[in-house]
């Protein structure tokens, strides 16, 4: 015989959460930006304005001081392989997975150098969230920045690139 | 990105099982073809791996190379032509239909919404009462969790449901809400564990145990908050055994996540609390989450002939040092020894000493699977120090904890024994509890 608890039937709040097909606008990064008093949706021109930018010119100068800066390309591995800033390493940004899944890679980056994230996007949409995640990992705020204008700006200035597409173009030119 | 190049996945049978059972069913839009080899192939003599290549595909039974060519060249079936975003899941009702308690308990267990210890069933009345512990609205989204298959919104109400299930009281809710921003906890085929550290005035207000038995089953706040993190991780994170939780051994630490408070009152002068080192004010109440795998305890009292920090250093040398992560939890008596006898005036000095003095051989460093998957690609891309370390002979000593800021020191315990734990837990920046009151 079934035993009843107090009044018998319990109305239990259903636990599962609704699955959506697309990421919600309330991503951890956006939550972080809202926390900082910034609403990214209201300012499309520069998402994540709390993330400090660094110009391509400044990075190029720092790269000449060997070892003082680490460049991180946030594009997917196939695109990275095709073209990236010379000397960059690849940690792909994927907005559909938990940012923390990249923590093992991000935390392997040196803590004593300037780390510059860049993307192949117009307003650092993919590189700035990585900067925020680095802050969560305890990296100094003044040592992690996003490259303003990303790969596009770097190309415009004809700064050094590497990758299979770049190599093929060079061979074709020769 | 479309490359228009035929591609298939080649993976060990355990991963293919995961991918076909869960991942591509929900996530990828277009199914991926796989060819499968036996598991494990890592750590095997080369001849074994060669045998896998000359052997059979675990999925079709065909010779592996034939299966590979076939998978790459045969036309897509109708099912395989599916593309785009996966269909939206049906919206589930907020309330379960009324039922008997035993049936509901069975349902919760079957759904894996529990840790398989008894829960407090989250009735509407109990959840409403729990929600009085915060000023935030029930439908406020605390966090969107990107899981395999989409994005899940973790609302204040859903956190409150988990808090009820864990046995918490409304006054615990702000702590659990702050903690929920860090959910779900780490999940990997290698068995991960977590550490929840409570800092600031809330420790005393809610009577978190920071002293004797800080990590033992002797305190309600430690117990329910630590447990709530597990329940939130399992429910909102959709972690189900052999579905998308594939930790080969699992970790007993996941029942409570080592939840404890720092014994801030017993810190030696000059040693700041964990949250203050992170940049918070001493008067802030903060919860911090660490993730790692291992914890090694000291055994017996500290000895003069071999200083405590030497022994800690030796033990830390057995960690993989992924991300330089380590958290050392020490009894106040050990903290006093380290400061007064060995001269570490701050926690940061001690962290720096570990960074400079923990060594391991290059072979031991590169012999770790996590390091292989993380640092080898960086080494091949020329990132230092990994590129240089790859060139070292096996017996060369390296200092793997390159980032002293990733080595945290937390003081807890009841001054009953000169006891300490060294762990490989990396602690993320803490979360302000006061924001969730």
Boltz contact constraints between the chains, C-beta under 6 A:
constraints:
  - contact:
      token1: [A, 2]
      token2: [B, 100]
      max_distance: 6.0
  - contact:
      token1: [A, 5]
      token2: [B, 101]
      max_distance: 6.0
  - contact:
      token1: [A, 9]
      token2: [B, 98]
      max_distance: 6.0
  - contact:
      token1: [A, 10]
      token2: [B, 101]
      max_distance: 6.0
  - contact:
      token1: [A, 10]
      token2: [B, 104]
      max_distance: 6.0
  - contact:
      token1: [A, 10]
      token2: [B, 121]
      max_distance: 6.0
  - contact:
      token1: [A, 10]
      token2: [B, 123]
      max_distance: 6.0
  - contact:
      token1: [A, 11]
      token2: [B, 95]
      max_distance: 6.0
  - contact:
      token1: [A, 11]
      token2: [B, 98]
      max_distance: 6.0
  - contact:
      token1: [A, 11]
      token2: [B, 123]
      max_distance: 6.0
  - contact:
      token1: [A, 11]
      token2: [B, 124]
      max_distance: 6.0
  - contact:
      token1: [A, 12]
      token2: [B, 96]
      max_distance: 6.0
  - contact:
      token1: [A, 12]
      token2: [B, 104]
      max_distance: 6.0
  - contact:
      token1: [A, 12]
      token2: [B, 121]
      max_distance: 6.0
  - contact:
      token1: [A, 12]
      token2: [B, 122]
      max_distance: 6.0
  - contact:
      token1: [A, 12]
      token2: [B, 123]
      max_distance: 6.0
  - contact:
      token1: [A, 13]
      token2: [B, 122]
      max_distance: 6.0
  - contact:
      token1: [A, 13]
      token2: [B, 124]
      max_distance: 6.0
  - contact:
      token1: [A, 13]
      token2: [B, 127]
      max_distance: 6.0
  - contact:
      token1: [A, 13]
      token2: [B, 161]
      max_distance: 6.0
  - contact:
      token1: [A, 14]
      token2: [B, 92]
      max_distance: 6.0
  - contact:
      token1: [A, 14]
      token2: [B, 93]
      max_distance: 6.0
  - contact:
      token1: [A, 14]
      token2: [B, 94]
      max_distance: 6.0
  - contact:
      token1: [A, 14]
      token2: [B, 95]
      max_distance: 6.0
  - contact:
      token1: [A, 14]
      token2: [B, 96]
      max_distance: 6.0
  - contact:
      token1: [A, 15]
      token2: [B, 113]
      max_distance: 6.0
  - contact:
      token1: [A, 15]
      token2: [B, 161]
      max_distance: 6.0
  - contact:
      token1: [A, 15]
      token2: [B, 235]
      max_distance: 6.0
  - contact:
      token1: [A, 16]
      token2: [B, 92]
      max_distance: 6.0
  - contact:
      token1: [A, 17]
      token2: [B, 152]
      max_distance: 6.0
  - contact:
      token1: [A, 17]
      token2: [B, 153]
      max_distance: 6.0
  - contact:
      token1: [A, 17]
      token2: [B, 158]
      max_distance: 6.0
  - contact:
      token1: [A, 18]
      token2: [B, 91]
      max_distance: 6.0
  - contact:
      token1: [A, 19]
      token2: [B, 89]
      max_distance: 6.0
  - contact:
      token1: [A, 19]
      token2: [B, 150]
      max_distance: 6.0
  - contact:
      token1: [A, 20]
      token2: [B, 150]
      max_distance: 6.0
  - contact:
      token1: [A, 20]
      token2: [B, 151]
      max_distance: 6.0
  - contact:
      token1: [A, 21]
      token2: [B, 85]
      max_distance: 6.0
  - contact:
      token1: [A, 21]
      token2: [B, 88]
      max_distance: 6.0
  - contact:
      token1: [A, 21]
      token2: [B, 150]
      max_distance: 6.0
  - contact:
      token1: [A, 23]
      token2: [B, 151]
      max_distance: 6.0
  - contact:
      token1: [A, 24]
      token2: [B, 144]
      max_distance: 6.0
  - contact:
      token1: [A, 24]
      token2: [B, 151]
      max_distance: 6.0
  - contact:
      token1: [A, 24]
      token2: [B, 153]
      max_distance: 6.0
  - contact:
      token1: [A, 26]
      token2: [B, 141]
      max_distance: 6.0
  - contact:
      token1: [A, 26]
      token2: [B, 144]
      max_distance: 6.0
  - contact:
      token1: [A, 27]
      token2: [B, 144]
      max_distance: 6.0
  - contact:
      token1: [A, 76]
      token2: [B, 1]
      max_distance: 6.0
  - contact:
      token1: [A, 89]
      token2: [B, 378]
      max_distance: 6.0
  - contact:
      token1: [A, 89]
      token2: [B, 381]
      max_distance: 6.0
  - contact:
      token1: [A, 89]
      token2: [B, 383]
      max_distance: 6.0
  - contact:
      token1: [A, 96]
      token2: [B, 146]
      max_distance: 6.0
  - contact:
      token1: [A, 97]
      token2: [B, 146]
      max_distance: 6.0
  - contact:
      token1: [A, 98]
      token2: [B, 146]
      max_distance: 6.0
  - contact:
      token1: [A, 104]
      token2: [B, 322]
      max_distance: 6.0
  - contact:
      token1: [A, 104]
      token2: [B, 374]
      max_distance: 6.0
  - contact:
      token1: [A, 105]
      token2: [B, 374]
      max_distance: 6.0
  - contact:
      token1: [A, 107]
      token2: [B, 323]
      max_distance: 6.0
  - contact:
      token1: [A, 108]
      token2: [B, 323]
      max_distance: 6.0
  - contact:
      token1: [A, 108]
      token2: [B, 374]
      max_distance: 6.0
  - contact:
      token1: [A, 111]
      token2: [B, 403]
      max_distance: 6.0
  - contact:
      token1: [A, 111]
      token2: [B, 405]
      max_distance: 6.0
  - contact:
      token1: [A, 136]
      token2: [B, 428]
      max_distance: 6.0
  - contact:
      token1: [A, 136]
      token2: [B, 429]
      max_distance: 6.0
  - contact:
      token1: [A, 138]
      token2: [B, 405]
      max_distance: 6.0
  - contact:
      token1: [A, 138]
      token2: [B, 429]
      max_distance: 6.0
